Amino acid sequence: MTSEATRDPRADHLLTPQNAAFIIIDYQPVQVNSIASMDRQLMLNNIAGCARAAVVYDLPIIHSTVNVQTGLNKPPVPHVAKVLADYPTYDRTTINSWEDVEFRKAVEATGRKKLIMTALWTEACLTFPALDALAAGYEVYVPVDAVGGTSLAAHEAALRRIEQAGGKMISVPQLFCELQRDWKRSETVPAFMNLFIETGGTAGIQFSYDRTE
């Protein structure tokens, strides 16, 4: 039961805390309330877990919102806002966040080529920057159970389009395990286990979302 020597975490073909960045886009009340591709409560638990994992493993985090400064939209839902309270947000007017100069520069500044990308809606605010990032030479990883669309058909079609362009589909538990990789990395084991508790349905922490008409 001997673990092999830790591979170069920057050159590893798998996701590591040293080679990946986390991108989270538009988890705001109006968008959340329009999701019909999966259970909203489960999605909210999962995206909060993804964000917390990014904090636990010290990934660069790029958090973008749309139309908060214009007054046309509200800030992120509380569970996302709470986890990412210490991180800046990049507010924009573009549907495609890649077309926002500050957002794109923030992604480039991470120096990471593996992007764990989450957004609402799958068919627009996820697909468009994912395709642009892939075209720019980045690798895009989508936790499919933490993103959502306005219908199951729209969500699945968007994921297929991203995958056809070279994007990689992953799950939330897979993300946690890929970042942790070895139980011997004991400094993050308590937080690693807690990630599963917090996203584990009735055994986890239950969140509520703002119901906005």
Secondary structure, DSSP 4 states (H G I P E B T S, - for coil): --PPPPP-TTT-SS--TTTEEEEEE---HHHHHT--SS-HHHHHHHHHHHHHHHHHTT--EEEEEESTTTTSSPPPPHHHHHHTTTS-EEEES-SSGGGSHHHHHHHHHT--SEEEEEEB-IIIIIHHHHHHHHHTT-EEEEEGGG-B-SSHHHHHHHHHHHHHTT-EEE-HHHHHHHHH--TT-GGGHHHHHHHHHHTSGGGS---------
